[in-house]
Amino acid sequence: MTPTRWCLSALAALAIALPATADEILPHRDDLTPKDRKRVARIVANSDDFSQPEQFEPMSGGAATSRKRVNRDSFSHASANITFEEEQTFKVGNGLFKKLWVSSPSSTQASDGLGPLYNARSCQGCHLKDGRGRPPLPGHEAVSLFLRLSVPAQTSGQQALLDTKELLRIPEPTYGGQFQIFAVPGLAGEGRFDIMLEDIRVPLNGGEVAVLQKPTYVVRDLGYGPMHPETLISPRVAPPMIGMGLLEAIHPGDIEQLADPEDLDGDGISGKVSVVRDPKTGDLTQGRFGWKASNANVRAQTADAFSGDIGIGSPDKPASWGDCTQNQSACREMRHGEQERLGSTEAPDPVLDLVTFYSENLAVPARRNADDPMVLKGKEVFHQSGCTSCHQPKFVTSRKAANKAHRFQLIWPYSDLLLHDMGEGLADGRPVGDASGREWRTPPLWGIGLTETVNGHTRFLHDGRARSLLEAVLWHGGEAETARNAVVALEPDDRAALIRFLESL
């Protein structure tokens, strides 16, 4: 069966007539016929039958789902429904994703341009095996975790840039928007940082006591003088790369329909859309990517990573000096890697196109054990505890998605892609665009149960502080406080079932 027919069959199998007229069902879905709107409305509704898996539930990424053997490469497979020609594009993009960049000048002229300041030498350096980063081990340098920097607006002009979203945050005047600990030969890195941990004990129903670790970050050995006294610091681990093209293919109206910024329905959940500017057009659009939903699409996320993480200029962010500020004059005067015969930037087209395509088409692995009784019980607990208020289980993507492989797919990301107040415990105090210092985008949960298999650890949340899935749940606060308390109050067997369900995703 072809991927298109597979998805149509999935929707048709669950089609049940709804009482509303076709025009009243999903009116924002301008990509669908009235008949399709009925089918889609039915299939994305949450199930109340937990005796068996929902039809097609194991196919987390629709027809794009990877059903290959579970191992360390489980996040590195191409979408199963791309064409033969696209597989070649994917493989070339994979090579560029793994490519080690070197400092200029170099005999490998297509690979020079690293830095001058940087956090990693390749995309793979942060997203090891296309997966999740972690805090550094004791005595190790931080690679897949870095610090974001910004300051409050200092002038009316800076505030105007924030108000119009020309900028989402004001970089620290000397160290820029990202703290970069590595530098090319002849230049000092920006410094180092230490992580101090404080234990927090959380009693659970049934007698168990969970011990959370609250991290505090302190910068030291600053290479370019003191930071601004009002500097806001926020740690970030690299998120997994799977399913990004499918997230981009979700119809914007579906996300808007889930938003309730004033909590008009009184359920305590007030998710809001992040509005950002599309870097290509300058138009205001939804932010969907990044821990604070600060990027509009995968290409923008990729260009930011080239510039901020590796110090490589691209057509969308052409500065060859990456995140070097005007106060770091020696950094800006270092040799760059632009090659006139190759293009006007260090990573000219089609490099950015190829890495973007690769990132858009990393397949979501199939669910495991979806029919296991304990998993089904855990799914019921997940729903009854209120977790689906933010972790929206499923969508049907737009028929107008740019890539055919992403069109009209039933997907199960377990995210609404909205910003939510997660409470003081997870607050970084650092606003970015529409996201306050307490707000974070709901991270997709698909693939989360394979983190240890792929990356050899079980560290979760934006800074990797949670050492297990249970700890990740217990850090929830703010809008998620009620759901978190429900998990604390569970009987031990039900709590274990919840974790088993999460591990199946």
ZAMARGU-4260 file (C-alpha; in steps of 0.2 Angstrom, whole numbers, plus 5000, padded with zeros to 4 digits):
<rodrens>
0) 5000/5000/5000 | 5007/5017/4996 | 5010/5030/5010 | 4996/5041/5003 | 4984/5027/5003
5) 4989/5021/5020 | 4985/5038/5028 | 4968/5039/5019 | 4964/5021/5025 | 4969/5026/5042
10) 4957/5041/5042 | 4943/5032/5033 | 4944/5017/5046 | 4940/5029/5060 | 4927/5040/5051
15) 4911/5042/5061 | 4898/5054/5057 | 4898/5069/5068 | 4882/5079/5074 | 4889/5096/5068
20) 4888/5101/5050 | 4903/5100/5039 | 4905/5119/5039 | 4906/5119/5058 | 4919/5106/5060
25) 4937/5112/5060 | 4933/5128/5050 | 4951/5134/5050 | 4957/5119/5040 | 4956/5127/5023
30) 4967/5113/5016 | 4953/5100/5019 | 4936/5096/5010 | 4921/5095/5021 | 4922/5076/5021
35) 4940/5076/5026 | 4936/5089/5040 | 4924/5076/5048 | 4936/5062/5047 | 4950/5072/5054
40) 4940/5079/5068 | 4935/5061/5073 | 4953/5054/5072 | 4961/5068/5082 | 4948/5067/5097
45) 4955/5059/5112 | 4950/5041/5115 | 4942/5036/5131 | 4945/5017/5127 | 4961/5011/5136
50) 4958/4993/5133 | 4967/4992/5117 | 4978/5003/5107 | 4970/5016/5095 | 4970/5011/5077
55) 4987/5015/5069 | 4994/5022/5086 | 5010/5013/5084 | 5014/5023/5069 | 5020/5039/5078
60) 5025/5048/5062 | 5011/5042/5051 | 5018/5034/5034 | 5035/5043/5038 | 5037/5032/5053
65) 5053/5021/5054 | 5050/5003/5058 | 5068/4998/5058 | 5077/4988/5072 | 5078/4998/5088
70) 5097/5002/5092 | 5108/5017/5093 | 5103/5023/5076 | 5085/5023/5080 | 5084/5042/5078
75) 5095/5043/5062 | 5084/5035/5049 | 5075/5044/5034 | 5057/5046/5033 | 5050/5030/5027
80) 5039/5038/5013 | 5052/5050/5005 | 5056/5046/4986 | 5072/5038/4980 | 5079/5054/4974
85) 5075/5062/4991 | 5085/5048/5000 | 5100/5054/4991 | 5097/5072/4997 | 5095/5065/5014
90) 5111/5056/5014 | 5121/5071/5007 | 5113/5081/5021 | 5118/5068/5034 | 5136/5070/5028
95) 5135/5088/5031 | 5127/5086/5048 | 5142/5076/5053 | 5155/5086/5045 | 5169/5093/5056
100) 5173/5111/5052 | 5190/5117/5054 | 5198/5135/5057 | 5204/5146/5043 | 5214/5145/5033
105) 5215/5127/5029 | 5219/5115/5015 | 5202/5108/5016 | 5194/5124/5009 | 5176/5118/5009
110) 5177/5114/5027 | 5185/5129/5035 | 5177/5144/5043 | 5175/5136/5061 | 5171/5149/5074
115) 5181/5160/5078 | 5171/5156/5094 | 5160/5140/5095 | 5152/5127/5106 | 5154/5112/5094
120) 5163/5108/5077 | 5148/5099/5069 | 5129/5098/5071 | 5132/5080/5077 | 5143/5086/5090
125) 5128/5093/5100 | 5115/5081/5093 | 5124/5065/5095 | 5116/5051/5085 | 5103/5065/5081
130) 5097/5063/5099 | 5096/5072/5116 | 5110/5082/5124 | 5115/5081/5142 | 5124/5090/5156
135) 5143/5087/5156 | 5150/5073/5167 | 5161/5078/5181 | 5178/5084/5174 | 5171/5085/5156
140) 5169/5100/5145 | 5151/5105/5141 | 5147/5101/5123 | 5129/5097/5121 | 5124/5109/5134
145) 5127/5128/5133 | 5122/5144/5140 | 5110/5157/5132 | 5114/5175/5137 | 5104/5191/5136
150) 5100/5207/5145 | 5084/5217/5148 | 5082/5232/5136 | 5094/5246/5140 | 5086/5259/5129
155) 5070/5264/5121 | 5077/5259/5104 | 5080/5241/5111 | 5063/5240/5118 | 5055/5245/5102
160) 5065/5231/5093 | 5058/5219/5106 | 5040/5226/5104 | 5040/5224/5085 | 5049/5207/5086
165) 5063/5213/5076 | 5073/5205/5090 | 5067/5192/5103 | 5080/5196/5116 | 5095/5209/5118
170) 5112/5200/5118 | 5124/5203/5132 | 5135/5217/5125 | 5152/5208/5126 | 5148/5189/5125
175) 5133/5190/5114 | 5118/5178/5114 | 5127/5162/5118 | 5142/5158/5129 | 5155/5149/5119
180) 5169/5140/5128 | 5179/5135/5113 | 5189/5146/5101 | 5201/5144/5086 | 5220/5144/5088
185) 5226/5162/5093 | 5210/5167/5102 | 5203/5164/5119 | 5187/5156/5123 | 5174/5165/5132
190) 5176/5156/5148 | 5170/5141/5158 | 5155/5138/5169 | 5152/5127/5184 | 5136/5118/5189
195) 5131/5117/5208 | 5117/5105/5213 | 5105/5106/5227 | 5095/5091/5232 | 5076/5093/5234
200) 5066/5079/5242 | 5048/5075/5235 | 5038/5062/5246 | 5027/5051/5235 | 5011/5042/5239
205) 5016/5024/5244 | 5031/5029/5254 | 5044/5032/5240 | 5054/5048/5241 | 5061/5056/5225
210) 5076/5067/5226 | 5077/5080/5213 | 5093/5090/5209 | 5091/5109/5206 | 5106/5116/5196
215) 5114/5133/5198 | 5126/5139/5184 | 5141/5150/5188 | 5152/5157/5174 | 5171/5159/5178
220) 5187/5162/5169 | 5179/5175/5158 | 5190/5179/5143 | 5184/5196/5138 | 5181/5205/5154
225) 5165/5206/5166 | 5148/5202/5160 | 5134/5215/5161 | 5128/5216/5179 | 5110/5212/5173
230) 5115/5197/5162 | 5101/5183/5161 | 5108/5166/5159 | 5099/5151/5154 | 5106/5133/5150
235) 5100/5123/5136 | 5103/5105/5131 | 5102/5100/5112 | 5084/5092/5109 | 5082/5077/5098
240) 5080/5080/5080 | 5066/5067/5075 | 5050/5072/5067 | 5054/5091/5064 | 5047/5092/5046
245) 5031/5084/5053 | 5029/5097/5066 | 5032/5111/5053 | 5018/5103/5043 | 5005/5104/5057
250) 4991/5117/5051 | 4994/5133/5060 | 4975/5134/5064 | 4976/5118/5074 | 4989/5125/5085
255) 4979/5142/5087 | 4963/5132/5092 | 4973/5124/5106 | 4978/5141/5113 | 4969/5148/5128
260) 4980/5163/5134 | 4967/5170/5146 | 4961/5152/5152 | 4943/5156/5146 | 4938/5138/5149
265) 4944/5139/5167 | 4954/5123/5167 | 4970/5131/5173 | 4979/5129/5156 | 4983/5145/5147
270) 4994/5140/5133 | 4999/5153/5120 | 5006/5154/5103 | 5023/5161/5101 | 5024/5174/5087
275) 5040/5177/5079 | 5046/5185/5062 | 5050/5173/5048 | 5068/5177/5044 | 5066/5175/5025
280) 5050/5186/5023 | 5050/5197/5039 | 5032/5192/5041 | 5025/5188/5058 | 5021/5169/5060
285) 5021/5155/5073 | 5036/5150/5082 | 5037/5131/5084 | 5055/5126/5087 | 5067/5128/5101
290) 5064/5127/5120 | 5055/5144/5119 | 5047/5142/5102 | 5058/5156/5095 | 5061/5149/5078
295) 5047/5148/5064 | 5054/5134/5054 | 5067/5121/5053 | 5078/5131/5041 | 5078/5146/5053
300) 5083/5134/5067 | 5097/5127/5056 | 5104/5144/5052 | 5104/5149/5070 | 5113/5133/5075
305) 5126/5135/5061 | 5130/5153/5067 | 5128/5152/5086 | 5134/5134/5089 | 5148/5132/5076
310) 5152/5150/5070 | 5148/5146/5052 | 5140/5159/5041 | 5126/5154/5029 | 5114/5163/5017
315) 5101/5166/5030 | 5114/5172/5043 | 5129/5177/5033 | 5141/5184/5047 | 5157/5174/5046
320) 5161/5178/5064 | 5146/5170/5071 | 5141/5176/5088 | 5157/5187/5090 | 5151/5205/5096
325) 5158/5222/5092 | 5167/5222/5109 | 5177/5206/5103 | 5187/5215/5090 | 5200/5202/5089
330) 5187/5189/5085 | 5180/5198/5071 | 5197/5201/5063 | 5201/5182/5062 | 5202/5174/5045
335) 5185/5168/5039 | 5181/5153/5028 | 5172/5161/5013 | 5177/5154/4997 | 5173/5165/4982
340) 5172/5150/4970 | 5160/5141/4981 | 5149/5155/4986 | 5147/5171/4996 | 5146/5163/5014
345) 5155/5149/5023 | 5141/5137/5021 | 5134/5143/5004 | 5119/5136/4996 | 5115/5121/4994
350) 5123/5117/5011 | 5110/5125/5021 | 5096/5117/5010 | 5103/5100/5012 | 5105/5101/5031
355) 5088/5108/5033 | 5081/5094/5022 | 5090/5081/5032 | 5083/5089/5048 | 5066/5089/5042
360) 5066/5071/5037 | 5073/5062/5052 | 5060/5049/5055 | 5051/5046/5071 | 5053/5028/5077
365) 5038/5017/5079 | 5030/5014/5096 | 5035/4999/5105 | 5023/4988/5116 | 5008/4999/5113
370) 4996/4984/5117 | 5005/4979/5133 | 4992/4980/5147 | 5003/4990/5158 | 5007/5003/5144
375) 4988/5004/5141 | 4985/5007/5160 | 4999/5020/5159 | 4991/5029/5145 | 4974/5030/5155
380) 4984/5037/5169 | 4992/5050/5157 | 4975/5055/5151 | 4966/5055/5168 | 4980/5065/5176
385) 4978/5079/5164 | 4994/5077/5155 | 4985/5079/5138 | 4980/5097/5142 | 4998/5102/5135
390) 5004/5086/5128 | 4992/5085/5114 | 4993/5067/5108 | 4989/5068/5089 | 4987/5079/5074
395) 4983/5076/5055 | 4996/5087/5046 | 4991/5099/5032 | 4988/5094/5014 | 4997/5110/5009
400) 5014/5105/5018 | 5029/5109/5007 | 5035/5091/5006 | 5023/5077/5000 | 5030/5065/5013
405) 5023/5076/5027 | 5006/5080/5020 | 4990/5073/5027 | 4999/5062/5040 | 4991/5056/5056
410) 5005/5059/5069 | 5007/5057/5088 | 5020/5070/5094 | 5012/5073/5111 | 5014/5092/5111
415) 5003/5107/5107 | 5019/5117/5102 | 5012/5131/5114 | 5020/5141/5127 | 5015/5137/5145
420) 5020/5143/5162 | 5029/5129/5170 | 5031/5137/5187 | 5045/5144/5198 | 5055/5128/5199
425) 5059/5127/5180 | 5059/5146/5178 | 5075/5153/5170 | 5070/5171/5172 | 5075/5175/5154
430) 5061/5181/5142 | 5063/5177/5124 | 5050/5185/5112 | 5032/5180/5119 | 5040/5167/5131
435) 5041/5174/5149 | 5055/5168/5161 | 5043/5155/5167 | 5036/5149/5150 | 5042/5135/5139
440) 5036/5126/5123 | 5028/5109/5127 | 5042/5097/5120 | 5036/5083/5109 | 5037/5066/5118
445) 5038/5055/5103 | 5054/5044/5104 | 5057/5049/5123 | 5058/5031/5128 | 5073/5028/5117
450) 5084/5041/5124 | 5094/5029/5134 | 5096/5017/5119 | 5102/5031/5107 | 5111/5042/5119
455) 5116/5031/5134 | 5108/5042/5147 | 5091/5047/5154 | 5092/5066/5156 | 5077/5077/5152
460) 5070/5094/5152 | 5078/5110/5145 | 5094/5109/5155 | 5095/5090/5157 | 5092/5092/5176
465) 5080/5077/5177 | 5089/5060/5178 | 5073/5050/5174 | 5056/5052/5167 | 5048/5053/5184
470) 5060/5067/5189 | 5055/5076/5174 | 5036/5075/5179 | 5040/5080/5196 | 5048/5096/5191
475) 5032/5102/5182 | 5023/5117/5190 | 5013/5132/5186 | 5000/5126/5173 | 5005/5108/5176
480) 5005/5109/5195 | 4988/5100/5196 | 4994/5086/5184 | 5010/5084/5194 | 5001/5083/5210
485) 4990/5069/5203 | 5006/5059/5199 | 5013/5062/5216 | 4996/5055/5223 | 4995/5040/5212
490) 4997/5022/5219 | 5014/5016/5216 | 5008/5003/5203 | 4999/5017/5193 | 5014/5028/5194
495) 5025/5014/5187 | 5012/5011/5173 | 5013/5029/5168 | 5032/5028/5167 | 5030/5012/5156
500) 5018/5021/5145 | 5031/5036/5142 | 5045/5023/5139 | 5034/5016/5125 | 5033/5032/5116
</rodrens>
